Structure formats: C-alpha cells, structure tokens
Amino acid sequence: PWLDINPAGTFLRRDSQIVIVDNKHKAVLALATNGVVSVLADQFEGKPLRGLNDVTVDARGNIYWTDPEGSSLAKPVGDIYRLSVAGKVTRVAGGFAFPNGLDVDPASKFLYLIESQSKKILRFALPATDDAPLGQPELFYDLGGSGGDGCVFDAEGNFWVADFHRPETKKGRITVLSPQGKVLGQLDVPAQVVSNITFGGANLDEIFCTTGTPDGVFHAKVGVKGFAGHPGAELKPLRTLATQPHEGAHPLHARRFGVPGNIGISRGWYVWRKFDRATWTGEFEHEGNGEIFTAKILPWATTYHHLTYGAHVDEPLPGERVNCFFNPDGDKKRGWLVHYQDELCQMKGHGHAWIIQSVKPGGREFSAQVFAGDKVFEDKPRDFQLASDVKTFRNGHRTDTAALKAGDRLYFTWTKEGDRRVVRLVADDASLDAVKKLESDAVAARVAQEGMTGQIEAVDGETVHFIIHSSYWFQGNQLKPGQTVALRATDAQFAAVGEAIEAELVTRKNLGTYGSGVNETTLKLKNPTDAKKLAGWKKGTVVRLIAK
C-alpha cells in the first residue's frame, strides 16, 4: 500500500514500527510492518497540530517533537510538544527561535534541543512524571556559524550535531560534543550544508548525513558505536489512514510533473504539427534545425494561449508556431510536453512586437520585423500573408479587415504552411484585452462543462486529499471553501466516465508559480460511504473535478 505524506522527522521503535511527524496530515503517525498507518495524535487543545519538524522518544515511551512554525530570532514563538504514553498531547516548552532537531540522551535524563536561529543548543531536565513540563533550559553549547539542524547520540552519551554551514569554510560539518559540552571532534562534509544525521550500518558504527549542494547522503565509518535509541512504547491509535493499493510508480503524477517553478528542462520555438487525442501525443518540428519528433502530452500540461491560462492542449492549430517546454522521459530529452504558450503570449510577455515594414498591393501579403520597444530585436524582416479566415482586432474591437500599413505595431499568431507564414490572428495593443476576454470566456465555459483535472492522493475516512493539476490551476484559484464539487474518474483519453461523487471543498492551497502550479485541496464527502469507492479507484487515475 502507499500513502502520500510529507514527513519531517522519524524514529524507529524496537517493535519495528516507524513513528513519523507528518505535515501532510498534520499528525504524529505510526507505520507498522504490515503497512497499516495509524494516527497517534493530530490535535492540541481541540485544534489541529501546526508545523511538525523533528521527533524523538524518551525511555518511558513519551514522544517529543518541535514546532517551529512562524518562529524566528525576532519572533521566538516555537514550541516543543509531548505525546504521553497515555495519549495526552502537552506543550512542554515554548518561546524558541526556530526549534529544530531534538533528542533524548541514552540515560533519559535530558532532552537536547537545537535552536537554529539563535545558533544555540539547549538542554532540559526531563520530568519525573509524564504530566509535568520540562525543566528550565540551560545553555549546553553555543554552536555559532549558521546554527545546527539534526542531531543524534552515540552509545557513550556524546552528542553529534549537524553543524549546518560554516561561513569560514563555506561547507557543513558534524560537530561532536561530550556530555559536558566540550568539543571532541569535527568531521568536515564535502557539501555546503548538512541537515540531518544518524548512526547505521551492521555494527551501528557508521554515520550517515543528508546534505544540500550537492543534495545527497554521505556516510563514514567512524569506529564509534551509535546509540540505538530508546525502545518506545505502543500507543493507542486514534484511527488508521486508508492507503491505496501499490501498483508501482505511476508515470503520470503531478508530484513528478508540474512541480511549482519547474515547467520544463528543454524549451524553445517549435511548430505544432498535430495532436493525437487517442494517444495524447503530439508531433513537433524544431524551428531551428527542422527536427521532427513526437512527445507525450500531460493531460494537465500548462497552457498560455491568447493571453489566458488554462486553454486545452488541443487549441494550437496544425503548423502553429508555439513556445514549448519539455521534460525528459528516460533517455528521451523531449519526452513530455509540460507547457506551451503561443506567440502572442511570448511576444507580449517579453515586451516584443511586430512592426510592419511593407504591404503588397491587395493588403494581404506583407513583411514585418520584431522590435523590443523602439529597438530592432531581429535583424531581418519576415514575409507573411493573411489567412482567408484571419481574426483581426483593431482599437479594442473585432474588425472585418486588417487594414495593414507600414509602421503598424501588432501582435500575431501564425502557422507554417510549406514555405509560407500564414497569419491567423492580428491584434494591436488596444485590442489585447478584447482578445483575452474572448479566450477567457471560452476557457470558463469549457471548465464549467468538463471541470479541472486532478488526482486523489489519500482517502481518510470522509476526508479526501485531492490535488488539482496545473492545466486549470488558474481556474482552481476560484474555488471557495464550502463549495460543492463532483469527482469523476476518466478513461484512457481522460474523458469523464462513471458516476459522480459529490464532496464539499474544505481547504485549498495554491502552490503555483508562473506557468506551473497545483492546488492542494481537502474535500469532505457528502456521502461517507463513497470513501470505499474512491479508495478503490486505480492509483494514478486522472480525475475530473467539476464545481457546482
């Protein structure tokens, strides 16, 4: 089984269950060896948990985690929470400047905390009972540098710290401290930052650390035996989370494509030759070298067409010049189309326009040159002719004739037909809003009928975690809490099929940036028995969400 989570910290209990602090469900979870995921805690004083960061356990089985949400050196509002063996959540300490890594020493006498923004390591005496707060913090060590992140103990009680980044070396390192706060040694790591560390290996005498720049995991055999951690205790779960059947990594998922800020590795000008709806593939011609190739098209490929986000991928005309963005598929550099925008959007977005250089008798053939403001951008003019059904917009209105003349500043979309460039749309600056409104109305009508594409990430009782893909992410922003939506599965061509399952939108969070975006939503099923139906939908199924 599988379940989409956003884990921030973990520890392994002696019964082989993994305890996880998860920011997807804002909960403390336990993952059993049989794949069952249980919720151990998800509220404090009747309100949902906030930001969960790192987690540890003491000898009695009490679980502690840090919550740095909203905290900083100027605003020290970070907290430490405890989940007792009896199942009670308590805020045991607060007022920290980004509380980060924490751990309990092998003797279970002290809880150590890395307060990242103060760059200090604090130590608290653990209380004798499970219902008492932590003792007053004492300064254990002033780390300096860029502060610390994760931490771990060795079997002798020495404290190993992920010394995040040292300005003097421009690298991260691991600093080892005795129980008295004396530096025993330091390990330089060949990366700019070190984020977390743990002991591992067959004899628990190897140190592993996660890093950034480069992203990776480094390890070293240090000849020091690590502390295996306190055994933990079995806690009574509040409930279990429904998981999806495991079917391997699905090639279509918004977490793989459409990640905010990542809208394609290969990009440039292409001729859109054709789109095959039966296979959702496109044929393209590279404008520079004439290479013709096919690529798969995401059902939620982001689009920017006629100054409007959310057009369908079937809207470009055969032969139309478009700016395309591709992600690789295995060894194929341009394997998936993830974004396109037509020439009108590209030119307007970069402050470019066509300036008419000459017009032949009859007014349908002309030459034009690209300018950036009042400066020439392309050295040579290009020759064009108007299509018989060209759409023309002048002075803010649709017109019957283009009425071209030398010196006109205009925007085009055009197709390549043999050696000819055939203009399909002409608009001046005063008409761009009219062009946009026409397209926006068409997109809105289509979205109202077909909905937005998305995928179910998890079903938890009557709660559905649903991600709206970036194809209609702009329209997804219009959804409001309390609104009723209908979910429908799709077929191989991504057309809606089967019954509609209704739900209420509870929360929505836009993760999008330019040209790429997703909306994470939480839905509440109108009929709780529909949870079994949704959980039975095949993993990776593209779902249509239609707003009521």
CORPEDA-V311477 format. One record per helix or strand of 3 or more residues. SS is the DSSP state (H for helix, E for strand). FROM is the first residue (numbers start at 1). TO is the last residue. If there is no record, write none. Layout:
{{SS FROM TO} {SS FROM TO}}
This chain:
{{E 7 12} {E 18 22} {E 27 31} {E 37 41} {E 55 57} {E 63 67} {E 78 83} {E 89 96} {E 99 104} {E 110 115} {E 120 125} {E 138 142} {E 148 154} {E 159 166} {E 171 177} {E 183 188} {E 193 200} {E 206 212} {E 216 221} {E 239 242} {E 266 276} {E 281 286} {E 292 305} {E 320 329} {E 332 342} {H 343 349} {E 352 359} {E 365 372} {E 382 394} {E 397 399} {E 409 417} {E 420 427} {H 429 450} {E 452 460} {E 463 468} {H 470 476} {E 484 490} {E 501 510} {E 519 525} {H 530 535} {E 543 547}}
